[in-house]
Amino acid sequence: MNLAFVSIVFILFSSVPAKAYVDPGTASIALQALVGGIAAFGLFFRSKIRTIFSKLRSKDRQINGKTEDSPTAKNLAVSAEDNEGNPKKKDKT
């Protein structure tokens, strides 16, 4: 068997109950770790979370009969074009 596995099993089963004091700061550290984990999860999966919320929002708009779109990159790109759809030219002065 692996020496590390045997060592871990030995330590886990040969321990005695500890009569230790847990101070109030321990709860704040645990809470901080929990909040940090939730924030890291949100940042790691933010594109998936956005996709889920945008699908829910579009379904809500379809149910309520609203058809107007929120401002998006497409709408912002249209504002950079003239009335015929050609890109606006910048003046070189």
Gaussian input, Z-matrix of N, CA and C with variables (Angstrom, degrees):
# hf/3-21g

backbone

0 1
 N
 C     1     B1
 C     2     B2     1     A1
 N     3     B3     2     A2     1     D1
 C     4     B4     3     A3     2     D2
 C     5     B5     4     A4     3     D3
 N     6     B6     5     A5     4     D4
 C     7     B7     6     A6     5     D5
 C     8     B8     7     A7     6     D6
 N     9     B9     8     A8     7     D7
 C    10    B10     9     A9     8     D8
 C    11    B11    10    A10     9     D9
 N    12    B12    11    A11    10    D10
 C    13    B13    12    A12    11    D11
 C    14    B14    13    A13    12    D12
 N    15    B15    14    A14    13    D13
 C    16    B16    15    A15    14    D14
 C    17    B17    16    A16    15    D15
 N    18    B18    17    A17    16    D16
 C    19    B19    18    A18    17    D17
 C    20    B20    19    A19    18    D18
 N    21    B21    20    A20    19    D19
 C    22    B22    21    A21    20    D20
 C    23    B23    22    A22    21    D21
 N    24    B24    23    A23    22    D22
 C    25    B25    24    A24    23    D23
 C    26    B26    25    A25    24    D24
 N    27    B27    26    A26    25    D25
 C    28    B28    27    A27    26    D26
 C    29    B29    28    A28    27    D27
 N    30    B30    29    A29    28    D28
 C    31    B31    30    A30    29    D29
 C    32    B32    31    A31    30    D30
 N    33    B33    32    A32    31    D31
 C    34    B34    33    A33    32    D32
 C    35    B35    34    A34    33    D33
 N    36    B36    35    A35    34    D34
 C    37    B37    36    A36    35    D35
 C    38    B38    37    A37    36    D36
 N    39    B39    38    A38    37    D37
 C    40    B40    39    A39    38    D38
 C    41    B41    40    A40    39    D39
 N    42    B42    41    A41    40    D40
 C    43    B43    42    A42    41    D41
 C    44    B44    43    A43    42    D42
 N    45    B45    44    A44    43    D43
 C    46    B46    45    A45    44    D44
 C    47    B47    46    A46    45    D45
 N    48    B48    47    A47    46    D46
 C    49    B49    48    A48    47    D47
 C    50    B50    49    A49    48    D48
 N    51    B51    50    A50    49    D49
 C    52    B52    51    A51    50    D50
 C    53    B53    52    A52    51    D51
 N    54    B54    53    A53    52    D52
 C    55    B55    54    A54    53    D53
 C    56    B56    55    A55    54    D54
 N    57    B57    56    A56    55    D55
 C    58    B58    57    A57    56    D56
 C    59    B59    58    A58    57    D57
 N    60    B60    59    A59    58    D58
 C    61    B61    60    A60    59    D59
 C    62    B62    61    A61    60    D60
 N    63    B63    62    A62    61    D61
 C    64    B64    63    A63    62    D62
 C    65    B65    64    A64    63    D63
 N    66    B66    65    A65    64    D64
 C    67    B67    66    A66    65    D65
 C    68    B68    67    A67    66    D66
 N    69    B69    68    A68    67    D67
 C    70    B70    69    A69    68    D68
 C    71    B71    70    A70    69    D69
 N    72    B72    71    A71    70    D70
 C    73    B73    72    A72    71    D71
 C    74    B74    73    A73    72    D72
 N    75    B75    74    A74    73    D73
 C    76    B76    75    A75    74    D74
 C    77    B77    76    A76    75    D75
 N    78    B78    77    A77    76    D76
 C    79    B79    78    A78    77    D77
 C    80    B80    79    A79    78    D78
 N    81    B81    80    A80    79    D79
 C    82    B82    81    A81    80    D80
 C    83    B83    82    A82    81    D81
 N    84    B84    83    A83    82    D82
 C    85    B85    84    A84    83    D83
 C    86    B86    85    A85    84    D84
 N    87    B87    86    A86    85    D85
 C    88    B88    87    A87    86    D86
 C    89    B89    88    A88    87    D87
 N    90    B90    89    A89    88    D88
 C    91    B91    90    A90    89    D89
 C    92    B92    91    A91    90    D90
 N    93    B93    92    A92    91    D91
 C    94    B94    93    A93    92    D92
 C    95    B95    94    A94    93    D93
 N    96    B96    95    A95    94    D94
 C    97    B97    96    A96    95    D95
 C    98    B98    97    A97    96    D96
 N    99    B99    98    A98    97    D97
 C   100   B100    99    A99    98    D98
 C   101   B101   100   A100    99    D99
 N   102   B102   101   A101   100   D100
 C   103   B103   102   A102   101   D101
 C   104   B104   103   A103   102   D102
 N   105   B105   104   A104   103   D103
 C   106   B106   105   A105   104   D104
 C   107   B107   106   A106   105   D105
 N   108   B108   107   A107   106   D106
 C   109   B109   108   A108   107   D107
 C   110   B110   109   A109   108   D108
 N   111   B111   110   A110   109   D109
 C   112   B112   111   A111   110   D110
 C   113   B113   112   A112   111   D111
 N   114   B114   113   A113   112   D112
 C   115   B115   114   A114   113   D113
 C   116   B116   115   A115   114   D114
 N   117   B117   116   A116   115   D115
 C   118   B118   117   A117   116   D116
 C   119   B119   118   A118   117   D117
 N   120   B120   119   A119   118   D118
 C   121   B121   120   A120   119   D119
 C   122   B122   121   A121   120   D120
 N   123   B123   122   A122   121   D121
 C   124   B124   123   A123   122   D122
 C   125   B125   124   A124   123   D123
 N   126   B126   125   A125   124   D124
 C   127   B127   126   A126   125   D125
 C   128   B128   127   A127   126   D126
 N   129   B129   128   A128   127   D127
 C   130   B130   129   A129   128   D128
 C   131   B131   130   A130   129   D129
 N   132   B132   131   A131   130   D130
 C   133   B133   132   A132   131   D131
 C   134   B134   133   A133   132   D132
 N   135   B135   134   A134   133   D133
 C   136   B136   135   A135   134   D134
 C   137   B137   136   A136   135   D135
 N   138   B138   137   A137   136   D136
 C   139   B139   138   A138   137   D137
 C   140   B140   139   A139   138   D138
 N   141   B141   140   A140   139   D139
 C   142   B142   141   A141   140   D140
 C   143   B143   142   A142   141   D141
 N   144   B144   143   A143   142   D142
 C   145   B145   144   A144   143   D143
 C   146   B146   145   A145   144   D144
 N   147   B147   146   A146   145   D145
 C   148   B148   147   A147   146   D146
 C   149   B149   148   A148   147   D147
 N   150   B150   149   A149   148   D148
 C   151   B151   150   A150   149   D149
 C   152   B152   151   A151   150   D150
 N   153   B153   152   A152   151   D151
 C   154   B154   153   A153   152   D152
 C   155   B155   154   A154   153   D153
 N   156   B156   155   A155   154   D154
 C   157   B157   156   A156   155   D155
 C   158   B158   157   A157   156   D156
 N   159   B159   158   A158   157   D157
 C   160   B160   159   A159   158   D158
 C   161   B161   160   A160   159   D159
 N   162   B162   161   A161   160   D160
 C   163   B163   162   A162   161   D161
 C   164   B164   163   A163   162   D162
 N   165   B165   164   A164   163   D163
 C   166   B166   165   A165   164   D164
 C   167   B167   166   A166   165   D165
 N   168   B168   167   A167   166   D166
 C   169   B169   168   A168   167   D167
 C   170   B170   169   A169   168   D168
 N   171   B171   170   A170   169   D169
 C   172   B172   171   A171   170   D170
 C   173   B173   172   A172   171   D171
 N   174   B174   173   A173   172   D172
 C   175   B175   174   A174   173   D173
 C   176   B176   175   A175   174   D174
 N   177   B177   176   A176   175   D175
 C   178   B178   177   A177   176   D176
 C   179   B179   178   A178   177   D177
 N   180   B180   179   A179   178   D178
 C   181   B181   180   A180   179   D179
 C   182   B182   181   A181   180   D180
 N   183   B183   182   A182   181   D181
 C   184   B184   183   A183   182   D182
 C   185   B185   184   A184   183   D183
 N   186   B186   185   A185   184   D184
 C   187   B187   186   A186   185   D185
 C   188   B188   187   A187   186   D186
 N   189   B189   188   A188   187   D187
 C   190   B190   189   A189   188   D188
 C   191   B191   190   A190   189   D189
 N   192   B192   191   A191   190   D190
 C   193   B193   192   A192   191   D191
 C   194   B194   193   A193   192   D192
 N   195   B195   194   A194   193   D193
 C   196   B196   195   A195   194   D194
 C   197   B197   196   A196   195   D195
 N   198   B198   197   A197   196   D196
 C   199   B199   198   A198   197   D197
 C   200   B200   199   A199   198   D198
 N   201   B201   200   A200   199   D199
 C   202   B202   201   A201   200   D200
 C   203   B203   202   A202   201   D201
 N   204   B204   203   A203   202   D202
 C   205   B205   204   A204   203   D203
 C   206   B206   205   A205   204   D204
 N   207   B207   206   A206   205   D205
 C   208   B208   207   A207   206   D206
 C   209   B209   208   A208   207   D207
 N   210   B210   209   A209   208   D208
 C   211   B211   210   A210   209   D209
 C   212   B212   211   A211   210   D210
 N   213   B213   212   A212   211   D211
 C   214   B214   213   A213   212   D212
 C   215   B215   214   A214   213   D213
 N   216   B216   215   A215   214   D214
 C   217   B217   216   A216   215   D215
 C   218   B218   217   A217   216   D216
 N   219   B219   218   A218   217   D217
 C   220   B220   219   A219   218   D218
 C   221   B221   220   A220   219   D219
 N   222   B222   221   A221   220   D220
 C   223   B223   222   A222   221   D221
 C   224   B224   223   A223   222   D222
 N   225   B225   224   A224   223   D223
 C   226   B226   225   A225   224   D224
 C   227   B227   226   A226   225   D225
 N   228   B228   227   A227   226   D226
 C   229   B229   228   A228   227   D227
 C   230   B230   229   A229   228   D228
 N   231   B231   230   A230   229   D229
 C   232   B232   231   A231   230   D230
 C   233   B233   232   A232   231   D231
 N   234   B234   233   A233   232   D232
 C   235   B235   234   A234   233   D233
 C   236   B236   235   A235   234   D234
 N   237   B237   236   A236   235   D235
 C   238   B238   237   A237   236   D236
 C   239   B239   238   A238   237   D237
 N   240   B240   239   A239   238   D238
 C   241   B241   240   A240   239   D239
 C   242   B242   241   A241   240   D240
 N   243   B243   242   A242   241   D241
 C   244   B244   243   A243   242   D242
 C   245   B245   244   A244   243   D243
 N   246   B246   245   A245   244   D244
 C   247   B247   246   A246   245   D245
 C   248   B248   247   A247   246   D246
 N   249   B249   248   A248   247   D247
 C   250   B250   249   A249   248   D248
 C   251   B251   250   A250   249   D249
 N   252   B252   251   A251   250   D250
 C   253   B253   252   A252   251   D251
 C   254   B254   253   A253   252   D252
 N   255   B255   254   A254   253   D253
 C   256   B256   255   A255   254   D254
 C   257   B257   256   A256   255   D255
 N   258   B258   257   A257   256   D256
 C   259   B259   258   A258   257   D257
 C   260   B260   259   A259   258   D258
 N   261   B261   260   A260   259   D259
 C   262   B262   261   A261   260   D260
 C   263   B263   262   A262   261   D261
 N   264   B264   263   A263   262   D262
 C   265   B265   264   A264   263   D263
 C   266   B266   265   A265   264   D264
 N   267   B267   266   A266   265   D265
 C   268   B268   267   A267   266   D266
 C   269   B269   268   A268   267   D267
 N   270   B270   269   A269   268   D268
 C   271   B271   270   A270   269   D269
 C   272   B272   271   A271   270   D270
 N   273   B273   272   A272   271   D271
 C   274   B274   273   A273   272   D272
 C   275   B275   274   A274   273   D273
 N   276   B276   275   A275   274   D274
 C   277   B277   276   A276   275   D275
 C   278   B278   277   A277   276   D276

   B1=1.4546
   B2=1.5175
   B3=1.2823
   B4=1.4545
   B5=1.5368
   B6=1.3127
   B7=1.4713
   B8=1.5286
   B9=1.3372
   B10=1.4620
   B11=1.5286
   B12=1.3294
   B13=1.4595
   B14=1.5192
   B15=1.3140
   B16=1.4639
   B17=1.5329
   B18=1.3289
   B19=1.4688
   B20=1.5154
   B21=1.3404
   B22=1.4689
   B23=1.5264
   B24=1.3136
   B25=1.4700
   B26=1.5237
   B27=1.3066
   B28=1.4655
   B29=1.5202
   B30=1.3324
   B31=1.4665
   B32=1.5245
   B33=1.3438
   B34=1.4607
   B35=1.5204
   B36=1.3168
   B37=1.4548
   B38=1.5233
   B39=1.3101
   B40=1.4549
   B41=1.5228
   B42=1.3189
   B43=1.4610
   B44=1.5272
   B45=1.3088
   B46=1.4535
   B47=1.5257
   B48=1.3183
   B49=1.4639
   B50=1.5324
   B51=1.3125
   B52=1.4618
   B53=1.5189
   B54=1.3016
   B55=1.4562
   B56=1.5228
   B57=1.3496
   B58=1.4613
   B59=1.5195
   B60=1.3138
   B61=1.4519
   B62=1.5253
   B63=1.3282
   B64=1.4624
   B65=1.5180
   B66=1.3386
   B67=1.4592
   B68=1.5233
   B69=1.3305
   B70=1.4699
   B71=1.5347
   B72=1.3081
   B73=1.4572
   B74=1.5235
   B75=1.3188
   B76=1.4571
   B77=1.5316
   B78=1.3273
   B79=1.4652
   B80=1.5205
   B81=1.3304
   B82=1.4599
   B83=1.5266
   B84=1.3249
   B85=1.4680
   B86=1.5282
   B87=1.3369
   B88=1.4651
   B89=1.5289
   B90=1.3326
   B91=1.4572
   B92=1.5276
   B93=1.3205
   B94=1.4551
   B95=1.5316
   B96=1.3171
   B97=1.4651
   B98=1.5286
   B99=1.3222
   B100=1.4626
   B101=1.5241
   B102=1.3252
   B103=1.4681
   B104=1.5259
   B105=1.3122
   B106=1.4594
   B107=1.5168
   B108=1.3198
   B109=1.4589
   B110=1.5195
   B111=1.3236
   B112=1.4649
   B113=1.5236
   B114=1.3311
   B115=1.4636
   B116=1.5287
   B117=1.3142
   B118=1.4659
   B119=1.5228
   B120=1.3286
   B121=1.4637
   B122=1.5271
   B123=1.3283
   B124=1.4623
   B125=1.5132
   B126=1.3224
   B127=1.4546
   B128=1.5207
   B129=1.3114
   B130=1.4550
   B131=1.5258
   B132=1.3289
   B133=1.4602
   B134=1.5288
   B135=1.3352
   B136=1.4563
   B137=1.5220
   B138=1.3207
   B139=1.4638
   B140=1.5256
   B141=1.3141
   B142=1.4723
   B143=1.5211
   B144=1.3259
   B145=1.4578
   B146=1.5263
   B147=1.3545
   B148=1.4673
   B149=1.5223
   B150=1.3257
   B151=1.4547
   B152=1.5210
   B153=1.3120
   B154=1.4638
   B155=1.5231
   B156=1.3459
   B157=1.4596
   B158=1.5178
   B159=1.3300
   B160=1.4637
   B161=1.5236
   B162=1.3409
   B163=1.4644
   B164=1.5264
   B165=1.3268
   B166=1.4650
   B167=1.5239
   B168=1.3299
   B169=1.4583
   B170=1.5252
   B171=1.3362
   B172=1.4626
   B173=1.5257
   B174=1.3345
   B175=1.4629
   B176=1.5263
   B177=1.3300
   B178=1.4534
   B179=1.5184
   B180=1.3271
   B181=1.4659
   B182=1.5189
   B183=1.3207
   B184=1.4576
   B185=1.5251
   B186=1.3154
   B187=1.4689
   B188=1.5271
   B189=1.3222
   B190=1.4599
   B191=1.5176
   B192=1.3222
   B193=1.4613
   B194=1.5005
   B195=1.3016
   B196=1.4617
   B197=1.5180
   B198=1.3204
   B199=1.4669
   B200=1.5126
   B201=1.3147
   B202=1.4614
   B203=1.5216
   B204=1.3145
   B205=1.4556
   B206=1.5195
   B207=1.3038
   B208=1.4527
   B209=1.5203
   B210=1.3413
   B211=1.4636
   B212=1.5225
   B213=1.2935
   B214=1.4509
   B215=1.5136
   B216=1.3122
   B217=1.4542
   B218=1.5201
   B219=1.3422
   B220=1.4543
   B221=1.5279
   B222=1.3230
   B223=1.4618
   B224=1.5148
   B225=1.3139
   B226=1.4523
   B227=1.5204
   B228=1.3400
   B229=1.4570
   B230=1.5208
   B231=1.3176
   B232=1.4605
   B233=1.5265
   B234=1.3248
   B235=1.4580
   B236=1.5237
   B237=1.3285
   B238=1.4543
   B239=1.5315
   B240=1.3496
   B241=1.4550
   B242=1.5224
   B243=1.3357
   B244=1.4542
   B245=1.5310
   B246=1.3345
   B247=1.4625
   B248=1.5220
   B249=1.3416
   B250=1.4633
   B251=1.5251
   B252=1.3072
   B253=1.4491
   B254=1.5112
   B255=1.3382
   B256=1.4635
   B257=1.5215
   B258=1.3330
   B259=1.4631
   B260=1.5268
   B261=1.3246
   B262=1.4572
   B263=1.5254
   B264=1.3327
   B265=1.4637
   B266=1.5094
   B267=1.3189
   B268=1.4593
   B269=1.5157
   B270=1.3178
   B271=1.4666
   B272=1.5117
   B273=1.3224
   B274=1.4632
   B275=1.5268
   B276=1.2939
   B277=1.4767
   B278=1.4891
   A1=110.55
   A2=113.09
   A3=119.86
   A4=109.93
   A5=115.91
   A6=121.07
   A7=111.66
   A8=116.94
   A9=120.21
   A10=110.64
   A11=117.27
   A12=121.31
   A13=111.40
   A14=116.92
   A15=121.96
   A16=109.97
   A17=116.39
   A18=120.49
   A19=111.39
   A20=116.92
   A21=120.66
   A22=110.55
   A23=116.93
   A24=120.53
   A25=110.34
   A26=117.29
   A27=121.55
   A28=111.07
   A29=117.03
   A30=120.54
   A31=110.97
   A32=117.07
   A33=120.24
   A34=112.64
   A35=117.87
   A36=120.82
   A37=113.96
   A38=118.49
   A39=119.56
   A40=112.92
   A41=117.24
   A42=119.29
   A43=110.49
   A44=115.18
   A45=121.85
   A46=108.05
   A47=117.71
   A48=119.23
   A49=111.35
   A50=115.45
   A51=120.47
   A52=109.47
   A53=115.67
   A54=120.62
   A55=106.31
   A56=114.16
   A57=120.55
   A58=110.20
   A59=114.57
   A60=122.35
   A61=108.52
   A62=115.90
   A63=121.25
   A64=106.82
   A65=116.46
   A66=119.77
   A67=111.14
   A68=117.29
   A69=121.03
   A70=113.77
   A71=117.99
   A72=120.40
   A73=112.82
   A74=116.40
   A75=120.45
   A76=110.93
   A77=116.96
   A78=120.58
   A79=110.86
   A80=117.58
   A81=119.40
   A82=111.08
   A83=117.23
   A84=120.07
   A85=109.86
   A86=117.06
   A87=120.51
   A88=110.76
   A89=117.14
   A90=121.29
   A91=110.94
   A92=116.90
   A93=121.36
   A94=110.79
   A95=117.43
   A96=120.94
   A97=110.75
   A98=117.25
   A99=121.00
   A100=111.44
   A101=117.48
   A102=121.24
   A103=110.46
   A104=116.97
   A105=120.47
   A106=112.06
   A107=117.00
   A108=120.64
   A109=112.18
   A110=116.57
   A111=120.66
   A112=110.35
   A113=117.17
   A114=120.72
   A115=111.27
   A116=117.21
   A117=120.45
   A118=110.75
   A119=117.02
   A120=121.08
   A121=110.32
   A122=116.20
   A123=120.81
   A124=112.70
   A125=116.96
   A126=119.55
   A127=112.33
   A128=116.86
   A129=120.53
   A130=111.50
   A131=116.80
   A132=121.12
   A133=112.39
   A134=119.04
   A135=120.67
   A136=113.54
   A137=118.85
   A138=119.14
   A139=110.44
   A140=117.35
   A141=120.35
   A142=111.02
   A143=116.73
   A144=120.95
   A145=110.17
   A146=117.19
   A147=120.95
   A148=111.14
   A149=117.04
   A150=120.99
   A151=110.80
   A152=116.53
   A153=120.71
   A154=110.53
   A155=117.34
   A156=119.87
   A157=112.13
   A158=118.70
   A159=119.82
   A160=110.66
   A161=117.84
   A162=120.27
   A163=110.55
   A164=116.68
   A165=119.81
   A166=110.99
   A167=116.54
   A168=120.89
   A169=110.68
   A170=117.65
   A171=119.86
   A172=110.85
   A173=117.50
   A174=119.97
   A175=110.53
   A176=117.09
   A177=121.67
   A178=110.39
   A179=116.94
   A180=120.04
   A181=111.12
   A182=117.95
   A183=120.43
   A184=110.77
   A185=116.57
   A186=120.24
   A187=110.32
   A188=117.49
   A189=121.45
   A190=112.82
   A191=118.43
   A192=121.48
   A193=114.29
   A194=118.59
   A195=121.24
   A196=108.56
   A197=115.74
   A198=118.70
   A199=112.60
   A200=118.71
   A201=119.27
   A202=110.31
   A203=114.84
   A204=120.89
   A205=110.50
   A206=114.95
   A207=120.13
   A208=108.17
   A209=118.45
   A210=119.89
   A211=110.83
   A212=115.78
   A213=121.09
   A214=108.98
   A215=115.77
   A216=120.17
   A217=110.44
   A218=117.79
   A219=121.25
   A220=110.41
   A221=116.86
   A222=120.33
   A223=111.24
   A224=117.22
   A225=120.18
   A226=111.01
   A227=116.89
   A228=120.53
   A229=110.67
   A230=117.82
   A231=121.07
   A232=109.92
   A233=117.44
   A234=119.83
   A235=111.82
   A236=118.47
   A237=121.66
   A238=111.34
   A239=117.27
   A240=121.43
   A241=109.64
   A242=115.66
   A243=118.86
   A244=109.39
   A245=117.64
   A246=121.27
   A247=113.77
   A248=119.08
   A249=121.27
   A250=112.48
   A251=119.05
   A252=121.71
   A253=113.77
   A254=117.54
   A255=121.14
   A256=109.04
   A257=117.03
   A258=119.02
   A259=111.33
   A260=115.46
   A261=119.20
   A262=109.10
   A263=114.58
   A264=119.84
   A265=109.50
   A266=115.20
   A267=120.74
   A268=109.07
   A269=115.87
   A270=120.77
   A271=110.21
   A272=115.89
   A273=119.86
   A274=107.46
   A275=117.03
   A276=120.49
   A277=111.59
   D1=162.53
   D2=179.29
   D3=-72.19
   D4=134.40
   D5=-177.46
   D6=-63.48
   D7=-37.57
   D8=179.88
   D9=-64.84
   D10=-42.61
   D11=179.08
   D12=-61.97
   D13=-44.83
   D14=179.72
   D15=-63.40
   D16=-40.18
   D17=179.56
   D18=-64.63
   D19=-43.15
   D20=-179.60
   D21=-65.27
   D22=-43.79
   D23=178.44
   D24=-61.83
   D25=-42.25
   D26=179.32
   D27=-62.57
   D28=-43.64
   D29=-179.05
   D30=-66.62
   D31=-41.11
   D32=-178.15
   D33=-66.98
   D34=-39.95
   D35=-175.18
   D36=-91.20
   D37=-10.55
   D38=179.97
   D39=-105.38
   D40=7.76
   D41=-177.97
   D42=-79.39
   D43=153.98
   D44=177.05
   D45=-110.53
   D46=155.21
   D47=179.95
   D48=-61.08
   D49=134.67
   D50=179.31
   D51=-93.52
   D52=135.96
   D53=175.61
   D54=-101.71
   D55=78.43
   D56=-173.56
   D57=-111.78
   D58=154.62
   D59=177.62
   D60=-97.87
   D61=129.52
   D62=176.24
   D63=-107.25
   D64=112.52
   D65=-176.77
   D66=-81.36
   D67=167.49
   D68=-178.10
   D69=-62.22
   D70=-24.24
   D71=178.92
   D72=-64.62
   D73=-23.64
   D74=179.65
   D75=-64.92
   D76=-38.47
   D77=178.48
   D78=-65.28
   D79=-38.45
   D80=179.62
   D81=-68.71
   D82=-34.80
   D83=176.70
   D84=-67.02
   D85=-41.63
   D86=178.62
   D87=-64.34
   D88=-41.65
   D89=177.98
   D90=-64.39
   D91=-41.39
   D92=178.44
   D93=-63.28
   D94=-39.91
   D95=177.84
   D96=-65.89
   D97=-39.48
   D98=178.44
   D99=-64.71
   D100=-46.81
   D101=179.32
   D102=-64.47
   D103=-40.40
   D104=177.52
   D105=-64.04
   D106=-38.80
   D107=177.39
   D108=-65.02
   D109=-40.81
   D110=177.90
   D111=-65.20
   D112=-42.49
   D113=178.61
   D114=-64.51
   D115=-41.74
   D116=178.78
   D117=-64.89
   D118=-39.85
   D119=177.43
   D120=-61.49
   D121=-43.63
   D122=179.56
   D123=-64.08
   D124=-41.20
   D125=178.73
   D126=-70.12
   D127=-36.61
   D128=-178.12
   D129=-69.14
   D130=-38.26
   D131=-177.32
   D132=-108.55
   D133=27.94
   D134=-174.70
   D135=-63.42
   D136=-33.85
   D137=-179.96
   D138=-68.54
   D139=-39.28
   D140=177.29
   D141=-66.78
   D142=-39.48
   D143=-179.95
   D144=-65.27
   D145=-42.71
   D146=177.05
   D147=-60.99
   D148=-41.60
   D149=-179.71
   D150=-62.18
   D151=-43.00
   D152=179.82
   D153=-63.26
   D154=-46.23
   D155=-179.17
   D156=-68.16
   D157=-35.27
   D158=178.78
   D159=-68.53
   D160=-36.55
   D161=176.36
   D162=-65.53
   D163=-42.07
   D164=178.35
   D165=-63.48
   D166=-40.45
   D167=-179.84
   D168=-65.82
   D169=-41.03
   D170=-179.89
   D171=-67.80
   D172=-36.91
   D173=176.91
   D174=-65.34
   D175=-38.74
   D176=178.63
   D177=-64.24
   D178=-40.80
   D179=178.68
   D180=-66.73
   D181=-37.11
   D182=178.48
   D183=-67.35
   D184=-38.30
   D185=-179.93
   D186=-68.34
   D187=-41.46
   D188=-178.03
   D189=-82.15
   D190=-6.26
   D191=178.08
   D192=81.93
   D193=11.65
   D194=178.58
   D195=-83.66
   D196=134.04
   D197=-179.54
   D198=-118.54
   D199=-7.39
   D200=-178.92
   D201=-73.71
   D202=140.18
   D203=-178.01
   D204=-92.87
   D205=153.67
   D206=174.33
   D207=-79.62
   D208=159.86
   D209=179.96
   D210=-62.43
   D211=128.57
   D212=-179.93
   D213=-129.59
   D214=-179.52
   D215=178.47
   D216=-62.43
   D217=-32.46
   D218=178.69
   D219=-64.17
   D220=-44.64
   D221=179.15
   D222=-65.53
   D223=-36.57
   D224=178.99
   D225=-69.44
   D226=-34.81
   D227=178.79
   D228=-68.26
   D229=-32.71
   D230=179.28
   D231=-65.12
   D232=-35.02
   D233=-178.84
   D234=-68.06
   D235=-15.90
   D236=178.02
   D237=-89.85
   D238=8.36
   D239=179.21
   D240=-114.85
   D241=156.84
   D242=175.89
   D243=-82.56
   D244=-172.11
   D245=-174.68
   D246=-64.82
   D247=-26.74
   D248=-179.89
   D249=-87.87
   D250=-2.20
   D251=-179.64
   D252=92.46
   D253=6.09
   D254=178.46
   D255=-87.13
   D256=144.64
   D257=178.88
   D258=-61.34
   D259=142.06
   D260=177.09
   D261=-70.50
   D262=139.87
   D263=179.70
   D264=-93.88
   D265=138.47
   D266=177.53
   D267=-87.77
   D268=141.31
   D269=177.30
   D270=-75.99
   D271=132.08
   D272=176.47
   D273=-100.23
   D274=95.02
   D275=179.88
   D276=-115.53

